[in-house]
Amino acid sequence: MKTFLAIFALAGGLFVAGAIQPASAAMPIPELGTEYTAPVTEAAWQCGPYSCYWRPGYRGYVPPHARYWGPPTRPDCYWKYKARKNKWKLKC
């Protein structure tokens, strides 16, 4: 019982000591009216039944199979569906 009380008192003391300390590692809050530019422009794969093309500014429907492809490695790349193999293949 004495051990339990000692642990409870120590935990309570640490809690109170932590509540008294000022927060020194707070993140700065940006001021209103400051300019902010997004590091990423909106773009997505625009897909038809047999091919997908990368379109900057596209906000339409993106099929589930194309949501995690990411941007193409070169501007002329696109995804082509191979029906015989039931696979999508990147063409550049």
N, CA, C and O of each residue as an XYZ file, in Angstrom:
368
protein
N       0.820     -1.186      0.000
C       0.000      0.000      0.000
C       0.864      1.250      0.000
O       0.527      2.243     -0.645
N       1.991      1.202      0.731
C       2.883      2.361      0.766
C       3.484      2.631     -0.608
O       3.662      3.785     -0.997
N       3.799      1.560     -1.346
C       4.375      1.715     -2.682
C       3.379      2.374     -3.625
O       3.739      3.243     -4.420
N       2.122      1.951     -3.528
C       1.085      2.535     -4.370
C       0.931      4.019     -4.089
O       0.817      4.813     -5.023
N       0.926      4.409     -2.822
C       0.801      5.823     -2.464
C       2.009      6.626     -2.934
O       1.867      7.766     -3.376
N       3.191      6.032     -2.839
C       4.402      6.729     -3.281
C       4.368      6.957     -4.790
O       4.723      8.037     -5.261
N       3.946      5.953     -5.545
C       3.864      6.080     -7.002
C       2.798      7.114     -7.370
O       3.007      7.931     -8.267
N       1.654      7.078     -6.678
C       0.579      8.026     -6.942
C       1.029      9.459     -6.654
O       0.719     10.374     -7.416
N       1.759      9.650     -5.557
C       2.240     10.986     -5.204
C       3.278     11.475     -6.215
O       3.262     12.644     -6.599
N       4.169     10.600     -6.645
C       5.185     10.970     -7.631
C       4.535     11.340     -8.966
O       4.925     12.327     -9.589
N       3.542     10.549     -9.414
C       2.858     10.842    -10.667
C       2.104     12.165    -10.573
O       2.119     12.954    -11.518
N       1.454     12.411     -9.456
C       0.745     13.676     -9.268
C       1.683     14.857     -9.265
O       1.374     15.905     -9.832
N       2.841     14.694     -8.622
C       3.833     15.774     -8.595
C       4.376     16.074     -9.981
O       4.561     17.238    -10.336
N       4.631     15.050    -10.760
C       5.108     15.263    -12.127
C       4.040     15.923    -12.988
O       4.354     16.760    -13.835
N       2.790     15.555    -12.779
C       1.704     16.167    -13.529
C       1.603     17.662    -13.218
O       1.463     18.476    -14.131
N       1.672     18.021    -11.951
C       1.588     19.427    -11.544
C       2.796     20.194    -12.064
O       2.652     21.323    -12.534
N       3.982     19.604    -11.987
C       5.190     20.276    -12.468
C       5.111     20.498    -13.979
O       5.564     21.531    -14.472
N       4.546     19.550    -14.717
C       4.406     19.709    -16.160
C       3.383     20.762    -16.523
O       3.535     21.441    -17.539
N       2.346     20.915    -15.719
C       1.318     21.905    -15.994
C       1.816     23.321    -15.722
O       1.321     24.277    -16.318
N       2.794     23.461    -14.822
C       3.312     24.788    -14.476
C       4.306     25.293    -15.516
O       4.419     26.503    -15.713
N       5.023     24.404    -16.181
C       6.051     24.791    -17.148
C       5.426     25.492    -18.338
O       4.387     25.050    -18.828
N       6.031     26.583    -18.822
C       5.499     27.235    -20.018
C       5.798     26.400    -21.262
O       6.793     25.677    -21.304
N       4.955     26.500    -22.251
C       5.163     25.778    -23.512
C       6.181     26.536    -24.337
O       5.896     27.631    -24.824
N       7.359     25.969    -24.500
C       8.426     26.659    -25.218
C       8.596     26.146    -26.640
O       9.266     26.790    -27.448
N       8.009     25.010    -26.962
C       8.199     24.428    -28.284
C       6.955     24.592    -29.152
O       6.679     23.746    -30.002
N       6.224     25.641    -28.952
C       5.016     25.862    -29.738
C       5.377     26.289    -31.155
O       6.337     27.030    -31.366
N       4.605     25.818    -32.115
C       4.842     26.203    -33.503
C       4.320     27.615    -33.730
O       3.273     27.977    -33.194
N       5.022     28.408    -34.504
C       4.527     29.754    -34.782
C       3.272     29.705    -35.654
O       3.174     28.881    -36.563
N       2.341     30.569    -35.380
C       1.103     30.643    -36.147
C       1.280     31.704    -37.222
O       1.629     32.839    -36.898
N       1.050     31.375    -38.495
C       1.219     32.384    -39.539
C       0.174     33.487    -39.399
O      -0.960     33.233    -38.992
N       0.561     34.692    -39.734
C      -0.349     35.826    -39.629
C      -1.336     35.817    -40.782
O      -1.037     35.323    -41.869
N      -2.512     36.369    -40.534
C      -3.502     36.464    -41.594
C      -3.028     37.464    -42.634
O      -2.400     38.468    -42.298
N      -3.323     37.195    -43.865
C      -2.938     38.097    -44.941
C      -1.587     37.792    -45.544
O      -1.215     38.418    -46.536
N      -0.834     36.854    -44.989
C       0.455     36.509    -45.582
C       0.219     35.624    -46.790
O      -0.743     34.857    -46.831
N       1.093     35.733    -47.763
C       0.969     34.957    -48.989
C       1.351     33.501    -48.723
O       2.332     33.228    -48.032
N       0.584     32.585    -49.267
C       0.888     31.164    -49.172
C       0.720     30.563    -50.547
O      -0.323     30.721    -51.180
N       1.739     29.878    -51.007
C       1.638     29.195    -52.288
C       1.724     27.700    -52.026
O       2.605     27.244    -51.296
N       0.842     26.960    -52.600
C       0.832     25.512    -52.433
C       2.017     24.917    -53.181
O       2.268     25.297    -54.324
N       2.755     23.989    -52.564
C       3.915     23.407    -53.225
C       3.551     22.448    -54.352
O       4.410     22.112    -55.167
N       2.309     22.003    -54.417
C       1.887     21.031    -55.426
C       0.716     21.603    -56.215
O      -0.255     22.089    -55.635
N       0.812     21.542    -57.524
C      -0.329     21.949    -58.342
C      -1.241     20.747    -58.499
O      -0.766     19.613    -58.564
N      -2.535     20.977    -58.559
C      -3.469     19.877    -58.679
C      -3.390     19.275    -60.075
O      -3.451     19.985    -61.079
N      -3.254     17.976    -60.121
C      -3.199     17.239    -61.381
C      -3.599     15.803    -61.085
O      -3.504     15.343    -59.947
N      -4.042     15.109    -62.103
C      -4.453     13.723    -61.911
C      -4.448     12.997    -63.247
O      -4.284     13.606    -64.305
N      -4.631     11.697    -63.178
C      -4.733     10.873    -64.376
C      -6.172     10.899    -64.862
O      -7.086     10.534    -64.122
N      -6.381     11.328    -66.099
C      -7.697     11.308    -66.728
C      -7.762     10.031    -67.554
O      -6.994      9.855    -68.499
N      -8.671      9.152    -67.196
C      -8.695      7.821    -67.803
C      -9.923      7.573    -68.652
O     -11.034      8.002    -68.340
N      -9.677      6.867    -69.727
C     -10.738      6.321    -70.563
C     -10.745      4.820    -70.330
O     -10.123      4.345    -69.380
N     -11.433      4.065    -71.175
C     -11.478      2.621    -70.945
C     -10.146      1.903    -71.214
O      -9.892      0.844    -70.639
N      -9.287      2.474    -72.090
C      -8.058      1.765    -72.447
C      -6.780      2.566    -72.268
O      -5.697      2.065    -72.569
N      -6.881      3.806    -71.783
C      -5.662      4.599    -71.561
C      -5.919      5.692    -70.532
O      -7.056      6.117    -70.327
N      -4.839      6.140    -69.885
C      -4.893      7.215    -68.895
C      -3.797      8.225    -69.215
O      -2.653      7.850    -69.474
N      -4.154      9.511    -69.196
C      -3.210     10.584    -69.484
C      -3.143     11.542    -68.303
O      -4.155     11.804    -67.652
N      -1.958     12.062    -68.029
C      -1.730     13.001    -66.938
C      -2.224     14.378    -67.365
O      -1.777     14.911    -68.381
N      -3.138     14.951    -66.600
C      -3.720     16.251    -66.924
C      -3.568     17.213    -65.749
O      -4.231     17.043    -64.726
N      -2.696     18.232    -65.879
C      -2.616     19.257    -64.835
C      -3.938     20.012    -64.740
O      -4.539     20.354    -65.759
N      -4.379     20.266    -63.537
C      -5.623     20.980    -63.313
C      -6.870     20.122    -63.409
O      -7.976     20.640    -63.251
N      -6.732     18.834    -63.659
C      -7.886     17.944    -63.788
C      -8.472     17.651    -62.415
O      -7.748     17.263    -61.498
N      -9.786     17.836    -62.268
C     -10.452     17.589    -60.998
C     -11.588     16.590    -61.132
O     -12.425     16.492    -60.234
N     -11.636     15.865    -62.204
C     -12.714     14.906    -62.437
C     -12.467     13.595    -61.716
O     -11.602     13.490    -60.846
N     -13.243     12.605    -62.099
C     -13.156     11.283    -61.488
C     -11.849     10.589    -61.874
O     -11.457     10.570    -63.040
N     -11.189     10.023    -60.870
C      -9.978      9.228    -61.097
C     -10.299      7.814    -60.628
O     -10.652      7.624    -59.464
N     -10.183      6.803    -61.516
C     -10.510      5.426    -61.118
C      -9.582      4.929    -60.000
O      -8.462      5.416    -59.852
N     -10.058      3.962    -59.223
C      -9.246      3.452    -58.110
C      -7.876      2.928    -58.536
O      -6.908      3.079    -57.791
N      -7.774      2.317    -59.717
C      -6.481      1.765    -60.139
C      -5.462      2.861    -60.458
O      -4.266      2.575    -60.499
N      -5.894      4.105    -60.685
C      -4.975      5.183    -61.062
C      -4.687      6.160    -59.926
O      -3.886      7.078    -60.101
N      -5.303      5.990    -58.799
C      -5.174      6.973    -57.708
C      -3.799      7.010    -57.075
O      -3.423      8.041    -56.518
N      -3.043      5.951    -57.132
C      -1.740      5.906    -56.457
C      -0.563      5.805    -57.419
O       0.552      5.505    -56.993
N      -0.787      6.050    -58.703
C       0.298      5.968    -59.678
C       1.290      7.098    -59.528
O       2.484      6.878    -59.733
N       0.863      8.282    -59.185
C       1.764      9.423    -59.101
C       2.015     10.012    -60.477
O       1.537      9.474    -61.475
N       2.759     11.110    -60.546
C       2.997     11.756    -61.844
C       3.893     10.902    -62.743
O       4.638     10.054    -62.253
N       3.822     11.123    -64.046
C       4.666     10.346    -64.960
C       6.133     10.767    -64.847
O       6.446     11.866    -64.390
N       7.013      9.879    -65.270
C       8.448     10.178    -65.216
C       8.863     11.168    -66.293
O       9.822     11.918    -66.109
N       8.150     11.179    -67.415
C       8.400     12.134    -68.500
C       7.071     12.687    -68.982
O       6.037     12.048    -68.786
N       7.070     13.865    -69.611
C       5.797     14.465    -70.045
C       5.036     13.648    -71.090
O       3.815     13.773    -71.184
N       5.717     12.823    -71.871
C       5.035     12.078    -72.928
C       4.559     10.690    -72.482
O       4.105      9.910    -73.320
N       4.648     10.367    -71.215
C       4.244      9.046    -70.718
C       2.736      8.979    -70.483
O       2.105      9.980    -70.143
N       2.170      7.791    -70.667
C       0.762      7.531    -70.393
C       0.608      6.052    -70.049
O       1.512      5.259    -70.314
N      -0.520      5.677    -69.464
C      -0.802      4.292    -69.125
C      -1.725      3.686    -70.176
O      -2.700      4.315    -70.587
N      -1.423      2.486    -70.604
C      -2.194      1.780    -71.634
C      -2.671      0.457    -71.046
O      -1.909     -0.252    -70.389
N      -3.950      0.129    -71.290
C      -4.521     -1.127    -70.785
C      -4.309     -2.245    -71.793
O      -4.647     -2.104    -72.968
N      -3.756     -3.343    -71.333
C      -3.552     -4.533    -72.160
C      -4.625     -5.560    -71.780
O      -4.520     -6.224    -70.749
N      -5.651     -5.683    -72.618
C      -6.790     -6.543    -72.300
C      -6.400     -8.019    -72.218
O      -6.913     -8.752    -71.373
N      -5.493     -8.454    -73.094
C      -5.098     -9.867    -73.075
C      -4.416    -10.265    -71.777
O      -4.578    -11.387    -71.298
N      -3.647     -9.333    -71.209
C      -2.930     -9.615    -69.957
C      -3.670     -9.079    -68.733
O      -3.269     -9.343    -67.599
N      -4.755     -8.324    -68.962
C      -5.526     -7.708    -67.893
C      -4.621     -6.848    -66.987
O      -4.711     -6.926    -65.761
N      -3.752     -6.030    -67.603
C      -2.787     -5.201    -66.878
C      -2.710     -3.817    -67.499
O      -2.995     -3.627    -68.681
N      -2.320     -2.863    -66.677
C      -1.998     -1.520    -67.151
C      -0.488     -1.422    -67.263
O       0.235     -1.892    -66.385
N      -0.005     -0.807    -68.355
C       1.437     -0.697    -68.584
C       1.764      0.754    -68.922
O       1.055      1.396    -69.698
N       2.844      1.263    -68.334
C       3.293      2.625    -68.577
C       4.049      2.680    -69.901
O       5.007      1.936    -70.110
N       3.616      3.556    -70.780
C       4.265      3.737    -72.104
C       4.899      5.113    -72.147
O       4.262      6.100    -71.781
N       6.150      5.191    -72.591
C       6.846      6.471    -72.735
C       7.430      6.606    -74.133
O       8.054      7.619    -74.446
